Amino acid sequence: MAKHDDEFEGRDTVTLTLDDDSELECIVLNIFKGGDREYIALLPTEGIEAEEGTVYLYRYEEDEQGNPNLTNIESDEEYEIASDAFDEMLDDEEYDEDVIKVAIIGKPNVGKSSLLNRVLGEERVIVSNIAGTTRDSVDADVDNAHGKFTFIDTAGIRKKSKVDEKIEKFSVMRSLLAVERADVCVIMIDATEGVTEQDTKVAGEAHNAGKACIIVVNKWDLVEKDGSTMKEYTLRVREGLAYMPYAPVLFISAQTG
């Protein structure tokens, strides 16, 4: 099996049900690609496997609703592909210290991909009105007069009440890992909805991780305005995200510019 030192303290844990109906608590290390498949890497939290830092690898797939399915790797050849891809992923996690890593986070369909496309000046990420269209975290490098940046467009942190808690931990994992990788988190809010309970949870992930944060209110072009609209809306955002008064609030329309 692939091995790695136990240095992932603080990550989310999930409970696997094994073939003998016993349960095993594991830390989710990452979801990654190997060949033409996706895999998930899990590290047990107890037992001899935990002491040795043994990593379990499983096939990872999502259905049309974004719900994950884990299945066993079928052959030694496939396991070698997955193991090599995992080791390569760990090696690739090192970044240039001069590059600022920016995670664009928010609930599904808030406009994360549209913002990334606007920053890049190209339609690199598929944009759709269907929530959950972005299934993978997408990285994009930008080098301009302001510096070097790596933008991470995430799949969207979903509302926990919609799915079983165990499934939810998998469906949000890409976004949570993006937060973990980032130096700065751009927290996107839908101007037509205001700060929702789910927005507070999304922002809380970045706040609790100690990341620098910027609150971006998107779809501002769809809001009827008068001379005090922006000031009043900013106050409502501050009330809804009272635990992060340090974060600046910006108003944009990623779609129209």
C-alpha positions in Angstrom: 0.0 0.0 0.0 1.0 3.6 -0.4 2.5 5.0 2.8 2.7 8.5 4.1 3.6 10.0 7.5 0.7 10.9 9.7 0.8 14.7 9.3 -2.8 15.4 8.4 -4.1 16.3 11.8 -7.3 18.5 11.6 -8.8 17.1 8.5 -12.4 15.8 8.4 -13.0 12.1 9.3 -15.5 9.6 7.8 -16.5 6.2 9.0 -16.2 3.3 6.5 -18.3 0.1 6.9 -16.1 -2.9 6.0 -17.0 -6.2 4.5 -17.3 -7.8 7.9 -19.7 -5.0 9.0 -17.1 -3.5 11.3 -16.5 0.2 11.1 -13.2 2.1 10.6 -12.8 5.8 11.1 -10.5 7.4 8.5 -9.2 10.8 7.7 -9.9 11.9 4.1 -6.6 12.9 2.6 -7.6 13.8 -1.0 -9.5 12.9 -4.1 -7.2 12.6 -7.1 -7.0 11.3 -10.7 -4.9 8.3 -11.8 -5.1 7.3 -15.4 -8.8 7.7 -16.6 -10.3 7.2 -13.1 -10.6 9.1 -9.8 -9.6 7.7 -6.5 -9.9 8.7 -2.8 -7.1 8.3 -0.2 -8.1 7.5 3.4 -5.9 7.3 6.4 -7.2 5.2 9.4 -7.3 7.0 12.8 -6.6 4.0 15.0 -5.0 0.6 15.0 -1.8 -0.7 13.5 -2.6 0.9 10.1 -2.8 4.4 11.8 0.5 3.7 13.6 2.2 2.8 10.3 0.6 5.6 8.3 -1.0 3.2 5.9 -3.2 4.8 3.3 -6.3 3.1 1.9 -7.1 3.8 -1.8 -10.6 3.4 -3.3 -12.2 4.1 -6.6 -14.2 7.3 -6.4 -17.2 8.2 -8.6 -20.2 10.5 -8.5 -23.7 10.0 -9.8 -25.7 12.6 -11.7 -26.7 14.3 -8.4 -23.1 14.6 -7.2 -23.4 11.8 -4.6 -20.2 9.7 -4.3 -19.7 6.0 -4.6 -16.6 4.2 -3.3 -15.6 0.8 -4.7 -12.6 -1.4 -4.3 -9.7 -1.3 -6.8 -10.0 -4.5 -8.8 -6.4 -5.4 -9.8 -2.8 -5.0 -8.7 -2.1 -3.1 -11.9 -4.8 -0.6 -11.2 -3.7 -0.3 -7.6 -0.2 0.5 -8.8 -1.6 3.3 -11.0 -3.6 4.7 -8.1 -0.7 4.5 -5.7 1.8 6.2 -8.1 -0.8 8.9 -8.8 -1.2 9.5 -5.0 2.5 9.7 -4.4 2.9 12.1 -7.4 0.0 14.3 -6.0 1.9 14.6 -2.7 5.0 15.7 -4.5 3.1 18.2 -6.5 1.5 19.9 -3.5 4.6 22.1 -3.0 4.0 25.6 -4.4 6.3 28.5 -5.3 6.4 30.7 -2.2 5.9 33.8 -4.4 2.5 32.5 -5.7 -0.6 33.5 -3.8 -3.2 30.7 -3.7 -6.8 31.9 -3.9 -9.7 29.6 -3.3 -13.1 30.8 -4.7 -15.7 29.2 -2.4 -19.4 29.3 -2.0 -22.6 27.3 -2.3 -23.4 25.8 -5.7 -24.5 28.1 -8.5 -23.3 31.3 -6.7 -21.1 32.3 -9.7 -17.7 30.9 -8.8 -16.9 29.7 -12.3 -18.1 32.9 -13.9 -15.8 34.9 -11.6 -12.8 32.7 -12.5 -13.6 33.0 -16.2 -13.8 36.8 -15.8 -10.4 36.9 -14.1 -8.9 34.7 -16.7 -10.6 36.5 -19.6 -11.6 33.1 -21.2 -14.4 30.5 -20.9 -12.1 28.0 -19.2 -14.7 26.7 -16.8 -18.2 25.4 -17.8 -20.9 27.8 -16.6 -24.4 26.6 -16.1 -27.6 27.5 -14.2 -27.6 24.0 -12.8 -26.2 23.9 -9.3 -23.2 21.5 -9.0 -22.0 21.7 -12.6 -18.4 22.2 -11.5 -17.6 18.7 -10.2 -13.8 19.1 -9.8 -11.6 21.8 -8.3 -10.0 23.6 -11.2 -6.7 25.5 -10.8 -5.7 28.4 -13.0 -2.4 30.3 -12.8 -2.4 34.1 -13.3 0.7 36.3 -13.6 0.1 40.0 -13.9 1.3 43.4 -12.6 -0.2 42.6 -9.2 1.7 39.4 -8.7 1.5 35.6 -9.3 -1.7 33.8 -8.3 -3.2 30.3 -8.5 -7.0 30.5 -8.5 -8.9 27.4 -7.3 -12.5 27.3 -8.5 -14.3 24.8 -6.2 -17.2 22.5 -6.7 -19.4 24.3 -4.1 -20.1 23.4 -0.5 -23.5 21.8 -0.3 -26.1 22.1 2.4 -25.7 19.2 4.9 -29.5 18.7 5.3 -29.8 17.6 1.7 -27.8 14.4 2.0 -26.6 11.8 4.6 -23.8 13.2 6.8 -21.3 10.5 5.7 -22.0 11.2 2.0 -21.9 15.0 2.6 -18.3 14.7 4.0 -17.3 13.3 0.6 -19.3 15.7 -1.5 -17.8 18.8 0.1 -14.2 17.4 0.4 -12.9 19.2 -2.7 -14.0 22.5 -1.4 -12.6 21.9 2.1 -9.3 20.8 0.7 -9.2 23.9 -1.6 -9.6 26.1 1.6 -6.8 24.2 3.2 -4.5 24.8 0.3 -5.3 28.5 -0.1 -3.7 31.6 1.3 -6.8 33.7 0.5 -10.5 32.7 0.3 -12.9 34.6 -1.8 -16.3 33.9 -0.2 -19.1 34.4 -2.8 -22.6 35.5 -1.8 -25.7 35.6 -4.1 -27.0 39.1 -4.0 -30.5 38.0 -4.8 -30.6 35.7 -1.7 -28.5 37.6 0.9 -26.5 35.8 3.5 -28.0 32.3 4.1 -27.3 29.7 6.7 -25.3 27.8 4.2 -23.2 30.9 3.4 -22.3 31.2 7.1 -21.1 27.6 7.1 -19.0 28.2 3.9 -17.5 31.3 5.4 -16.9 29.5 8.7 -14.7 26.9 7.0 -12.3 29.6 5.8 -12.5 31.6 9.1 -11.8 28.6 11.2 -8.9 27.6 9.0 -7.3 31.0 9.7 -7.4 32.1 6.1 -7.4 35.7 4.8 -10.9 36.3 3.5 -12.7 38.6 1.0 -16.5 38.6 0.9 -17.8 39.0 -2.7 -21.5 39.8 -3.3 -22.2 38.5 -6.8 -25.1 39.1 -9.2 -25.3 42.7 -7.9 -26.7 43.7 -11.3 -29.9 41.8 -10.5 -30.7 43.9 -7.3 -32.8 47.0 -7.5 -30.9 49.9 -6.0 -31.2 53.4 -4.7 -28.6 55.7 -3.0 -28.4 53.6 0.2 -28.7 50.1 -1.1 -25.0 49.1 -1.0 -24.6 50.6 2.5 -27.7 48.7 3.8 -26.7 45.5 2.1 -23.2 45.7 3.6 -24.7 46.1 7.1 -26.8 42.9 6.5 -23.7 41.0 5.4 -21.8 42.2 8.5 -24.7 41.0 10.6 -24.9 37.6 8.9 -21.1 37.1 9.1 -20.5 38.9 12.4 -17.6 36.6 13.3 -15.4 38.0 10.5 -15.5 41.8 10.6 -12.0 41.9 9.2 -13.1 40.7 5.7 -13.7 43.5 3.1 -17.0 43.3 1.3 -17.0 43.8 -2.5 -20.0 44.0 -4.9 -19.6 42.5 -8.4 -21.4 41.0 -11.4 -19.1 38.2 -12.6 -21.4 37.5 -15.6 -21.7 41.0 -17.0 -18.6 42.6 -15.5 
